[in-house]
Amino acid sequence: MRILLQTTIPSTSDDWSIERFSLLHRLLVESGHEVISANKDESLAATIDRSRADQIWLFAVDAGDGLGADECETLTRFRASGRGLLVTRDH
C-alpha cells in the first residue's frame, strides 16, 4: 500500500506541519506500507491523481483556506479512480 500523508499548510515550525505526524509515518512504514509525507508547499496534492499512491490521508490543519479549487478537483479525480481518501479537519 502506498500512502501519502499530506497537510494543507506549508512547512511551519510552530504549527501542525507534517513533521508533527512523524510517529504515524513511522508506524505505517513499520507495518509494511510505502509512505510519503508532505506539507502543502511541496505541491503533491496538485498532481496526486497522476501518482502511484493508493491512498491519501489529508490533514486539513489550515484556518480555512487550505485547498484551492484545482486541488479539490485533483482529489476528486483521485477518489473517482477508485483510490482511498481519508480527510480529517482540525479547525
C-alpha positions in Angstrom: 0.0 0.0 0.0 1.4 3.4 -1.0 0.1 6.2 1.3 0.6 9.9 1.0 0.3 11.8 4.4 -0.5 15.4 3.3 -1.2 18.6 5.3 -3.0 21.7 4.0 -0.4 24.2 5.3 3.1 25.0 4.3 6.0 23.8 6.4 5.8 25.8 9.7 8.0 25.1 12.7 5.3 26.1 15.2 2.2 24.6 13.7 0.7 21.3 12.6 3.0 20.7 9.7 3.7 17.2 8.6 6.6 16.8 11.0 4.0 16.5 13.8 2.8 13.3 12.2 6.3 11.6 12.2 5.2 8.8 14.6 2.2 8.0 12.3 4.6 7.9 9.3 7.0 5.6 11.2 4.2 3.3 12.3 2.9 2.9 8.8 6.3 2.2 7.4 7.0 -0.4 10.1 3.6 -2.0 9.2 4.9 -2.5 5.7 3.5 0.4 3.8 5.3 2.8 1.5 4.7 6.3 2.9 5.4 9.8 1.7 4.8 12.7 4.0 4.4 16.2 2.6 3.3 19.7 3.5 1.2 21.8 1.1 4.2 23.7 -0.1 5.5 20.5 -1.6 2.7 20.6 -4.1 1.9 16.9 -4.1 -1.9 17.4 -3.9 -1.8 19.3 -7.3 -0.7 16.2 -9.1 -1.8 13.3 -6.9 -4.3 12.0 -9.4 -1.3 11.1 -11.7 0.7 9.5 -8.8 1.1 5.9 -7.8 -0.4 6.5 -4.4 -3.2 4.1 -3.3 -4.4 6.3 -0.5 -4.2 10.0 0.6 -4.5 10.8 4.3 -5.2 14.5 4.2 -4.8 16.5 7.4 -6.8 19.8 7.0 -5.0 21.8 9.6 -5.4 25.2 8.0 -7.6 28.0 9.2 -10.0 27.8 6.3 -8.0 28.4 3.1 -6.0 25.2 2.8 -7.1 23.8 -0.6 -7.9 25.7 -3.8 -10.5 24.6 -6.4 -7.8 23.0 -8.6 -6.6 20.8 -5.7 -10.1 19.8 -4.9 -10.7 18.8 -8.5 -7.5 16.7 -8.4 -8.6 15.0 -5.2 -12.0 14.3 -6.8 -10.3 12.6 -9.8 -8.1 10.6 -7.4 -11.1 9.3 -5.5 -13.1 8.7 -8.7 -10.3 6.4 -9.9 -11.1 4.1 -7.0 -8.3 5.0 -4.6 -8.8 5.9 -1.0 -9.1 9.3 0.6 -9.1 9.9 4.4 -9.8 13.6 5.4 -9.7 14.9 8.9 -10.2 18.5 10.0 -8.7 20.4 12.9 -10.2 23.8 12.9 
